[in-house]
């Protein structure tokens, strides 16, 4: 267990008091940065356009996060979910364009396709981790306010008290882990979806990951051969 008196934990505590949403905001920023490196032929408009718009929205969220009243604002959560949805839509569009070009346009150079597939897969993991984090029991603020609400995901620590301390709650890393394992195994592993919405989200992620790995990467490797 981490020592709460360690310098790293003290710094983290200061950051969380200032902005409790810094982790998700950092993940969105990472997803935007990955979009910049996608080939322009599979992006919507110029490669820099949508990441710039999304980055501006992210900066607005970061600017308002330090204000306690805004942290619990329903509008802030709606904007955050809208931002995640916008980045997800851009990712899906890029995946569609990449699949279309692979199926209908031959190319002698497969390296950019491999890179694009890897970037889309990583972005897929990051974004669905955020979706799970925002979905489960109404989001992070609702989970903290009402820990007895029915969960959307069943973590091992919730079913066996020996695996976690009393009152254990999943954090952002736990949802990212669920997203990573779902994208690699194409199915749930140790964490089970309980609600229809959670099952639909996990199914959508598995399908997206399967397309990336099965079609994009495999086709690009075949081009290299």
Backbone as CSV, one residue per row, in Angstrom:
resi,resn,N_x,N_y,N_z,CA_x,CA_y,CA_z,C_x,C_y,C_z
1,UNK,0.843,-1.193,0.000,0.000,0.000,0.000,0.876,1.240,0.000
2,UNK,0.500,2.250,-0.793,1.287,3.465,-0.854,1.250,4.201,0.471
3,UNK,2.398,4.770,0.844,2.485,5.559,2.062,1.905,6.944,1.782
4,UNK,0.811,7.355,2.496,0.209,8.664,2.223,1.140,9.816,2.569
5,UNK,2.226,9.533,3.340,3.159,10.593,3.716,4.301,10.744,2.719
6,UNK,4.365,9.879,1.711,5.439,9.953,0.742,5.309,11.232,-0.083
7,UNK,6.435,11.757,-0.608,6.373,12.991,-1.409,5.440,12.866,-2.612
8,UNK,5.453,11.692,-3.268,4.601,11.521,-4.445,3.127,11.607,-4.074
9,UNK,2.749,10.963,-2.949,1.364,10.998,-2.516,0.949,12.393,-2.077
10,UNK,1.854,13.132,-1.440,1.521,14.492,-1.018,1.294,15.392,-2.223
11,UNK,2.150,15.245,-3.239,1.971,16.032,-4.460,0.651,15.672,-5.136
12,UNK,0.343,14.377,-5.199,-0.907,13.935,-5.817,-2.115,14.484,-5.063
13,UNK,-2.029,14.496,-3.718,-3.136,15.021,-2.921,-3.360,16.507,-3.185
14,UNK,-2.279,17.259,-3.336,-2.397,18.691,-3.632,-3.053,18.897,-4.988
15,UNK,-2.634,18.110,-5.982,-3.205,18.233,-7.324,-4.690,17.889,-7.309
16,UNK,-5.069,16.834,-6.577,-6.460,16.416,-6.544,-7.339,17.435,-5.832
17,UNK,-6.789,18.117,-4.813,-7.575,19.173,-4.172,-7.809,20.324,-5.144
18,UNK,-6.828,20.592,-5.970,-6.943,21.671,-6.942,-7.836,21.283,-8.108
19,UNK,-7.672,20.068,-8.596,-8.445,19.596,-9.744,-8.619,18.083,-9.628
20,UNK,-9.757,17.615,-9.087,-9.954,16.168,-8.922,-10.109,15.412,-10.236
21,UNK,-10.254,16.127,-11.346,-10.453,15.472,-12.643,-9.202,15.510,-13.505
22,UNK,-8.042,15.729,-12.896,-6.825,15.871,-13.696,-6.488,14.578,-14.437
23,UNK,-6.776,13.419,-13.835,-6.474,12.145,-14.493,-7.237,11.961,-15.790
24,UNK,-8.575,12.066,-15.770,-9.334,11.952,-17.021,-8.960,13.014,-18.046
25,UNK,-8.694,14.229,-17.585,-8.307,15.289,-18.510,-6.979,14.952,-19.188
26,UNK,-6.070,14.353,-18.449,-4.790,13.954,-19.019,-4.984,12.865,-20.068
27,UNK,-5.913,11.951,-19.834,-6.179,10.883,-20.790,-6.786,11.449,-22.075
28,UNK,-7.716,12.395,-21.935,-8.291,13.039,-23.123,-7.205,13.756,-23.913
29,UNK,-6.308,14.447,-23.199,-5.205,15.139,-23.873,-4.315,14.150,-24.618
30,UNK,-4.067,12.986,-24.021,-3.259,11.967,-24.688,-3.952,11.453,-25.944
31,UNK,-5.284,11.246,-25.869,-6.029,10.793,-27.050,-5.976,11.833,-28.164
32,UNK,-6.068,13.112,-27.797,-5.975,14.175,-28.797,-4.586,14.197,-29.438
33,UNK,-3.565,13.996,-28.616,-2.202,13.995,-29.147,-2.006,12.840,-30.128
34,UNK,-2.593,11.683,-29.836,-2.471,10.544,-30.753,-3.154,10.836,-32.082
35,UNK,-4.283,11.571,-32.045,-4.992,11.911,-33.286,-4.119,12.743,-34.222
36,UNK,-3.247,13.570,-33.651,-2.399,14.434,-34.469,-1.457,13.615,-35.337
37,UNK,-1.082,12.422,-34.874,-0.109,11.604,-35.592,-0.750,10.661,-36.611
38,UNK,-2.074,10.690,-36.730,-2.731,9.858,-37.729,-2.481,10.406,-39.129
39,UNK,-2.398,9.547,-40.136,-2.245,10.041,-41.508,-3.419,10.938,-41.895
40,UNK,-3.142,12.020,-42.590,-4.178,13.002,-42.910,-5.263,12.430,-43.811
41,UNK,-4.941,11.403,-44.575,-5.945,10.846,-45.490,-7.049,10.086,-44.770
42,UNK,-6.890,9.787,-43.480,-7.960,9.109,-42.744,-8.555,9.998,-41.659
43,UNK,-8.232,11.284,-41.669,-8.786,12.203,-40.682,-9.881,13.048,-41.316
44,UNK,-10.744,13.621,-40.468,-11.835,14.469,-40.925,-11.316,15.895,-41.068
45,UNK,-11.054,16.325,-42.315,-10.466,17.638,-42.536,-8.972,17.595,-42.294
46,UNK,-8.335,18.766,-42.170,-6.900,18.805,-41.869,-6.596,18.087,-40.557
47,UNK,-5.429,17.504,-40.467,-5.074,16.679,-39.321,-5.130,17.441,-38.002
48,UNK,-4.912,18.742,-38.049,-4.835,19.538,-36.829,-6.178,20.133,-36.418
49,UNK,-7.201,20.122,-37.310,-8.424,20.879,-37.081,-9.221,20.371,-35.873
50,UNK,-9.653,19.102,-35.916,-10.476,18.573,-34.833,-9.726,18.492,-33.503
51,UNK,-8.457,18.037,-33.490,-7.733,18.080,-32.219,-7.650,19.481,-31.617
52,UNK,-7.590,20.507,-32.472,-7.543,21.879,-31.964,-8.865,22.259,-31.316
53,UNK,-9.985,21.901,-31.960,-11.301,22.196,-31.389,-11.498,21.435,-30.084
54,UNK,-11.144,20.151,-30.106,-11.287,19.340,-28.895,-10.365,19.840,-27.787
55,UNK,-9.169,20.264,-28.164,-8.243,20.808,-27.177,-8.777,22.073,-26.535
56,UNK,-9.464,22.918,-27.323,-10.055,24.134,-26.770,-11.140,23.793,-25.743
57,UNK,-11.975,22.782,-26.058,-12.989,22.343,-25.095,-12.347,21.802,-23.824
58,UNK,-11.268,21.054,-23.996,-10.577,20.503,-22.838,-10.016,21.612,-21.955
59,UNK,-9.468,22.650,-22.563,-8.927,23.773,-21.795,-10.023,24.482,-21.006
60,UNK,-11.228,24.551,-21.571,-12.351,25.152,-20.842,-12.672,24.327,-19.593
61,UNK,-12.693,23.003,-19.751,-12.955,22.135,-18.597,-11.871,22.287,-17.538
62,UNK,-10.620,22.318,-17.969,-9.515,22.465,-17.029,-9.603,23.801,-16.296
63,UNK,-10.012,24.850,-17.007,-10.087,26.173,-16.402,-11.173,26.245,-15.332
64,UNK,-12.285,25.523,-15.527,-13.387,25.592,-14.577,-13.301,24.550,-13.464
65,UNK,-12.447,23.535,-13.629,-12.363,22.472,-12.633,-11.965,22.951,-11.235
66,UNK,-11.055,23.934,-11.084,-10.686,24.354,-9.723,-11.828,24.959,-8.920
67,UNK,-12.903,25.388,-9.554,-14.013,26.009,-8.829,-14.915,24.926,-8.235
68,UNK,-15.070,24.867,-6.891,-15.856,23.792,-6.271,-17.279,23.691,-6.797
69,UNK,-17.919,24.834,-7.087,-19.299,24.789,-7.566,-19.388,24.139,-8.941
70,UNK,-18.387,24.360,-9.779,-18.404,23.785,-11.117,-18.119,22.293,-11.110
71,UNK,-17.386,21.820,-10.102,-17.045,20.400,-10.064,-18.296,19.528,-9.991
72,UNK,-19.325,20.001,-9.286,-20.552,19.234,-9.127,-21.656,19.708,-10.064
73,UNK,-21.301,20.535,-11.004,-22.287,21.035,-11.953,-22.668,19.955,-12.965
74,UNK,-23.975,19.821,-13.199,-24.438,18.868,-14.204,-23.963,19.281,-15.596
75,UNK,-23.863,20.591,-15.818,-23.401,21.078,-17.114,-21.970,20.655,-17.382
76,UNK,-21.134,20.712,-16.351,-19.746,20.314,-16.531,-19.651,18.848,-16.928
77,UNK,-20.428,17.999,-16.293,-20.404,16.578,-16.637,-20.917,16.359,-18.056
78,UNK,-21.948,17.108,-18.451,-22.468,16.968,-19.809,-21.424,17.386,-20.846
79,UNK,-20.707,18.471,-20.549,-19.660,18.917,-21.472,-18.539,17.880,-21.532
80,UNK,-18.177,17.318,-20.369,-17.114,16.311,-20.336,-17.509,15.076,-21.137
81,UNK,-18.749,14.618,-20.962,-19.214,13.457,-21.714,-19.285,13.788,-23.207
82,UNK,-19.719,15.015,-23.518,-19.755,15.427,-24.916,-18.371,15.448,-25.540
83,UNK,-17.371,15.889,-24.775,-15.992,15.909,-25.275,-15.489,14.497,-25.530
84,UNK,-15.753,13.582,-24.599,-15.357,12.189,-24.789,-16.067,11.597,-26.007
85,UNK,-17.364,11.942,-26.154,-18.112,11.454,-27.303,-17.573,11.985,-28.617
86,UNK,-17.160,13.259,-28.624,-16.607,13.852,-29.840,-15.303,13.178,-30.241
87,UNK,-14.421,12.958,-29.269,-13.155,12.285,-29.568,-13.422,10.851,-30.027
88,UNK,-14.404,10.188,-29.420,-14.743,8.820,-29.819,-15.273,8.788,-31.248
89,UNK,-16.106,9.776,-31.606,-16.649,9.829,-32.966,-15.538,10.040,-33.991
90,UNK,-14.577,10.892,-33.661,-13.435,11.112,-34.550,-12.631,9.827,-34.720
91,UNK,-12.462,9.092,-33.610,-11.724,7.833,-33.669,-12.439,6.813,-34.554
92,UNK,-13.771,6.746,-34.432,-14.549,5.809,-35.243,-14.476,6.193,-36.719
93,UNK,-14.550,7.496,-36.999,-14.448,7.954,-38.390,-13.092,7.569,-38.985
94,UNK,-12.027,7.777,-38.216,-10.690,7.431,-38.715,-10.573,5.935,-38.952
95,UNK,-11.172,5.126,-38.079,-11.141,3.680,-38.267,-11.905,3.285,-39.528
96,UNK,-13.062,3.918,-39.741,-13.846,3.631,-40.957,-13.045,3.982,-42.213
97,UNK,-12.433,5.157,-42.206,-11.664,5.588,-43.371,-10.483,4.657,-43.627
98,UNK,-9.836,4.221,-42.548,-8.689,3.332,-42.707,-9.130,1.985,-43.273
99,UNK,-10.239,1.447,-42.752,-10.750,0.173,-43.262,-11.172,0.307,-44.725
100,UNK,-11.818,1.423,-45.064,-12.265,1.638,-46.443,-11.085,1.688,-47.400
101,UNK,-10.043,2.398,-47.019,-8.873,2.521,-47.890,-8.128,1.200,-48.012
102,UNK,-8.121,0.417,-46.934,-7.472,-0.890,-47.004,-8.212,-1.826,-47.941
103,UNK,-9.539,-1.734,-47.961,-10.336,-2.644,-48.765,-10.458,-2.201,-50.225
104,UNK,-10.376,-0.880,-50.476,-10.646,-0.381,-51.817,-9.468,0.307,-52.492
105,UNK,-8.400,0.542,-51.748,-7.252,1.232,-52.336,-5.974,0.471,-51.988
106,UNK,-5.281,0.005,-52.973,-4.016,-0.651,-52.720,-2.926,0.357,-52.396
107,UNK,-1.992,-0.044,-51.590,-0.865,0.829,-51.251,0.380,-0.009,-51.070
108,UNK,1.500,0.409,-51.628,2.715,-0.377,-51.509,3.396,-0.233,-50.153
109,UNK,3.020,0.748,-49.369,3.699,1.011,-48.103,2.748,0.743,-46.943
110,UNK,3.012,-0.299,-46.187,2.124,-0.666,-45.090,2.501,-0.090,-43.750
111,UNK,3.684,0.525,-43.649,4.123,1.032,-42.344,3.191,2.099,-41.771
112,UNK,2.750,3.098,-42.566,1.797,4.077,-42.013,0.494,3.428,-41.547
113,UNK,0.086,2.349,-42.218,-1.140,1.670,-41.815,-0.964,0.961,-40.485
114,UNK,0.195,0.344,-40.290,0.472,-0.298,-39.006,0.473,0.741,-37.891
115,UNK,1.136,1.876,-38.129,1.176,2.943,-37.128,-0.220,3.456,-36.832
116,UNK,-1.028,3.679,-37.873,-2.385,4.163,-37.665,-3.213,3.165,-36.868
117,UNK,-3.062,1.864,-37.159,-3.790,0.847,-36.417,-3.411,0.829,-34.952
118,UNK,-2.119,0.945,-34.666,-1.657,0.964,-33.267,-2.207,2.188,-32.544
119,UNK,-2.157,3.358,-33.188,-2.648,4.589,-32.570,-4.148,4.509,-32.297
120,UNK,-4.907,3.970,-33.249,-6.349,3.846,-33.059,-6.672,2.858,-31.943
121,UNK,-5.903,1.778,-31.842,-6.142,0.794,-30.779,-5.864,1.414,-29.402
122,UNK,-4.770,2.146,-29.266,-4.451,2.790,-27.987,-5.515,3.819,-27.625
123,UNK,-5.928,4.607,-28.613,-6.975,5.600,-28.362,-8.273,4.921,-27.948
124,UNK,-8.564,3.791,-28.567,-9.749,3.007,-28.218,-9.712,2.602,-26.750
125,UNK,-8.573,2.148,-26.277,-8.436,1.750,-24.866,-8.643,2.944,-23.941
126,UNK,-8.024,4.064,-24.257,-8.131,5.249,-23.403,-9.568,5.761,-23.327
127,UNK,-10.232,5.856,-24.474,-11.569,6.432,-24.504,-12.596,5.541,-23.821
128,UNK,-12.538,4.244,-24.054,-13.508,3.370,-23.407,-13.252,3.278,-21.902
129,UNK,-11.993,3.409,-21.478,-11.735,3.495,-20.046,-12.444,4.683,-19.436
130,UNK,-12.450,5.811,-20.153,-13.172,6.995,-19.674,-14.685,6.779,-19.699
131,UNK,-15.185,6.109,-20.730,-16.621,5.828,-20.773,-17.043,4.989,-19.576
132,UNK,-16.274,3.957,-19.245,-16.613,3.119,-18.099,-16.562,3.923,-16.805
133,UNK,-15.559,4.788,-16.682,-15.388,5.640,-15.506,-16.572,6.588,-15.339
134,UNK,-17.077,7.129,-16.450,-18.213,8.043,-16.396,-19.543,7.318,-16.232
135,UNK,-19.623,6.072,-16.692,-20.882,5.325,-16.663,-21.169,4.721,-15.303
136,UNK,-20.203,4.082,-14.714,-20.433,3.259,-13.533,-21.079,4.059,-12.401
137,UNK,-22.268,3.653,-11.998,-23.010,4.261,-10.889,-23.176,5.771,-11.036
138,UNK,-23.322,6.238,-12.276,-23.599,7.647,-12.493,-22.399,8.555,-12.509
139,UNK,-21.192,7.998,-12.526,-19.999,8.828,-12.579,-19.287,8.947,-11.251
140,UNK,-18.108,9.541,-11.228,-17.270,9.571,-10.016,-17.906,10.320,-8.853
141,UNK,-18.582,11.441,-9.106,-19.195,12.195,-8.013,-20.374,11.440,-7.418
142,UNK,-21.186,10.821,-8.275,-22.322,10.041,-7.784,-21.849,8.820,-7.002
143,UNK,-20.759,8.197,-7.447,-20.231,7.039,-6.707,-19.766,7.445,-5.310
144,UNK,-19.109,8.599,-5.222,-18.631,9.055,-3.923,-19.780,9.453,-3.013
145,UNK,-20.838,10.064,-3.576,-21.963,10.522,-2.768,-22.887,9.376,-2.362
146,UNK,-23.045,8.393,-3.252,-23.944,7.265,-2.993,-23.222,5.955,-3.281
147,UNK,-22.338,5.524,-2.386,-21.561,4.301,-2.645,-22.405,3.025,-2.697
148,UNK,-23.660,3.088,-2.214,-24.513,1.900,-2.214,-25.366,1.775,-3.468
149,UNK,-25.192,2.681,-4.427,-25.939,2.572,-5.676,-25.563,1.291,-6.410
150,UNK,-26.540,0.747,-7.146,-26.266,-0.478,-7.895,-25.181,-0.224,-8.937
151,UNK,-24.152,-1.052,-8.970,-23.031,-0.813,-9.901,-23.341,-1.304,-11.310
152,UNK,-22.631,-0.736,-12.280,-22.701,-1.217,-13.661,-21.647,-2.272,-13.929
153,UNK,-20.597,-2.306,-13.094,-19.525,-3.282,-13.230,-19.281,-3.956,-11.884
154,UNK,-18.997,-5.248,-11.942,-18.677,-5.996,-10.731,-17.180,-6.312,-10.713
155,UNK,-16.441,-5.606,-9.841,-15.010,-5.844,-9.689,-14.777,-6.949,-8.659
156,UNK,-13.669,-7.687,-8.755,-13.402,-8.752,-7.776,-13.402,-8.255,-6.336
157,UNK,-12.902,-7.041,-6.088,-12.854,-6.502,-4.733,-14.244,-6.265,-4.153
158,UNK,-15.251,-6.173,-5.025,-16.621,-5.937,-4.560,-17.317,-7.221,-4.165
159,UNK,-16.854,-8.350,-4.677,-17.501,-9.628,-4.398,-16.775,-10.440,-3.331
160,UNK,-15.499,-10.151,-3.104,-14.713,-10.867,-2.085,-14.037,-9.841,-1.186
161,UNK,-14.491,-9.674,0.055,-13.914,-8.659,0.948,-12.445,-8.889,1.252
162,UNK,-11.935,-10.094,1.002,-10.525,-10.370,1.267,-9.605,-9.692,0.248
163,UNK,-10.165,-9.276,-0.884,-9.346,-8.725,-1.961,-9.179,-7.215,-1.879
164,UNK,-9.910,-6.565,-0.988,-9.822,-5.113,-0.881,-10.252,-4.632,0.481
165,UNK,-9.903,-3.405,0.850,-10.290,-2.856,2.145,-11.791,-2.579,2.181
166,UNK,-12.372,-2.409,3.365,-13.798,-2.076,3.465,-14.113,-0.774,2.736
167,UNK,-15.222,-0.773,2.005,-15.621,0.408,1.257,-14.787,0.669,0.021
168,UNK,-14.111,-0.361,-0.482,-13.263,-0.173,-1.665,-14.081,0.361,-2.833
169,UNK,-13.498,1.335,-3.552,-14.135,1.913,-4.738,-13.145,1.876,-5.894
170,UNK,-13.615,1.522,-7.100,-12.699,1.511,-8.260,-12.262,2.924,-8.628
171,UNK,-11.018,3.039,-9.067,-10.493,4.313,-9.526,-10.299,4.306,-11.033
172,UNK,-9.749,5.375,-11.544,-9.573,5.512,-12.989,-8.699,4.400,-13.559
173,UNK,-7.644,4.034,-12.837,-6.753,2.966,-13.315,-7.514,1.653,-13.453
174,UNK,-8.451,1.389,-12.539,-9.228,0.149,-12.607,-10.067,0.106,-13.883
175,UNK,-10.668,1.235,-14.254,-11.477,1.262,-15.476,-10.602,1.175,-16.725
176,UNK,-9.433,1.780,-16.685,-8.507,1.640,-17.812,-8.064,0.195,-17.972
177,UNK,-7.867,-0.490,-16.847,-7.492,-1.907,-16.907,-8.619,-2.732,-17.531
178,UNK,-9.866,-2.449,-17.139,-11.009,-3.143,-17.741,-11.027,-2.910,-19.248
179,UNK,-10.782,-1.666,-19.657,-10.763,-1.344,-21.085,-9.632,-2.077,-21.801
180,UNK,-8.454,-2.120,-21.198,-7.304,-2.783,-21.824,-7.550,-4.274,-21.996
181,UNK,-8.036,-4.935,-20.952,-8.268,-6.383,-21.048,-9.394,-6.697,-22.022
182,UNK,-10.417,-5.840,-22.089,-11.510,-6.067,-23.033,-11.041,-5.895,-24.472
183,UNK,-10.090,-4.968,-24.687,-9.576,-4.731,-26.038,-8.589,-5.794,-26.472
184,UNK,-7.988,-6.507,-25.536,-7.031,-7.555,-25.888,-7.680,-8.931,-25.944
185,UNK,-8.628,-9.197,-25.042,-9.298,-10.502,-25.012,-10.600,-10.515,-25.811
186,UNK,-11.097,-9.320,-26.214,-12.373,-9.167,-26.914,-13.541,-9.682,-26.073
187,UNK,-13.390,-9.673,-24.764,-14.445,-10.119,-23.852,-14.055,-9.711,-22.438
188,UNK,-15.001,-9.687,-21.493,-14.651,-9.378,-20.106,-13.707,-10.428,-19.537
189,UNK,-12.899,-10.013,-18.590,-11.985,-10.949,-17.927,-12.397,-11.108,-16.458
190,UNK,-11.792,-10.318,-15.554,-12.134,-10.481,-14.140,-13.232,-9.526,-13.684
191,UNK,-13.570,-8.526,-14.497,-14.616,-7.561,-14.159,-15.788,-7.760,-15.103
192,UNK,-16.988,-7.968,-14.527,-18.146,-8.312,-15.323,-19.092,-7.124,-15.489
193,UNK,-19.619,-6.899,-16.699,-20.661,-5.881,-16.884,-21.987,-6.391,-16.339
194,UNK,-22.720,-5.530,-15.622,-23.965,-5.950,-14.991,-25.193,-5.359,-15.658
195,UNK,-25.073,-4.170,-16.222,-26.225,-3.512,-16.827,-26.155,-3.619,-18.352
196,UNK,-27.299,-3.367,-18.989,-27.344,-3.448,-20.448,-26.424,-2.415,-21.092
197,UNK,-26.377,-1.205,-20.508,-25.518,-0.168,-21.070,-24.053,-0.585,-21.017
198,UNK,-23.630,-1.152,-19.888,-22.248,-1.603,-19.756,-21.946,-2.720,-20.750
199,UNK,-22.886,-3.617,-20.942,-22.678,-4.716,-21.891,-22.588,-4.199,-23.322
200,UNK,-23.427,-3.213,-23.662,-23.375,-2.642,-25.006,-22.051,-1.923,-25.252
201,UNK,-21.580,-1.176,-24.242,-20.311,-0.469,-24.387,-19.150,-1.438,-24.576
202,UNK,-19.129,-2.493,-23.761,-18.044,-3.462,-23.865,-18.110,-4.212,-25.188
203,UNK,-19.322,-4.478,-25.663,-19.455,-5.143,-26.972,-18.953,-4.243,-28.089
204,UNK,-19.286,-2.936,-28.005,-18.820,-1.990,-29.024,-17.300,-1.891,-29.012
205,UNK,-16.704,-1.873,-27.821,-15.245,-1.801,-27.760,-14.600,-3.065,-28.322
206,UNK,-15.155,-4.221,-27.974,-14.599,-5.482,-28.483,-14.656,-5.524,-30.006
207,UNK,-15.787,-5.074,-30.574,-15.927,-5.066,-32.032,-14.913,-4.115,-32.670
208,UNK,-14.752,-2.927,-32.066,-13.792,-1.963,-32.597,-12.373,-2.507,-32.539
209,UNK,-12.006,-3.094,-31.395,-10.663,-3.649,-31.247,-10.433,-4.803,-32.216
210,UNK,-11.476,-5.618,-32.429,-11.352,-6.746,-33.361,-11.129,-6.259,-34.791
211,UNK,-11.823,-5.183,-35.167,-11.620,-4.608,-36.493,-10.193,-4.098,-36.662
212,UNK,-9.702,-3.414,-35.631,-8.359,-2.851,-35.717,-7.317,-3.947,-35.840
213,UNK,-7.410,-4.941,-34.953,-6.396,-6.003,-34.936,-6.567,-6.939,-36.124
214,UNK,-7.822,-7.353,-36.377,-8.054,-8.366,-37.400,-7.942,-7.862,-38.819
215,UNK,-8.375,-6.630,-39.071,-8.377,-6.129,-40.438,-7.221,-5.180,-40.707
216,UNK,-7.103,-4.151,-39.884,-6.127,-3.106,-40.160,-4.706,-3.618,-40.028
217,UNK,-4.353,-4.129,-38.853,-2.983,-4.556,-38.611,-2.626,-5.757,-39.489
218,UNK,-3.522,-6.745,-39.576,-3.251,-7.934,-40.385,-3.048,-7.571,-41.856
219,UNK,-3.889,-6.664,-42.365,-3.774,-6.250,-43.762,-2.462,-5.479,-43.998
220,UNK,-2.093,-4.624,-43.025,-0.860,-3.856,-43.174,0.358,-4.776,-43.168
221,UNK,0.350,-5.777,-42.278,1.466,-6.719,-42.245,1.523,-7.502,-43.562
222,UNK,0.377,-7.829,-44.117,0.352,-8.539,-45.397,0.935,-7.679,-46.515
223,UNK,0.683,-6.368,-46.478,1.252,-5.460,-47.469,2.777,-5.440,-47.358
224,UNK,3.274,-5.450,-46.129,4.721,-5.419,-45.934,5.375,-6.673,-46.490
225,UNK,4.680,-7.783,-46.449,5.247,-9.029,-46.963,5.285,-9.026,-48.490
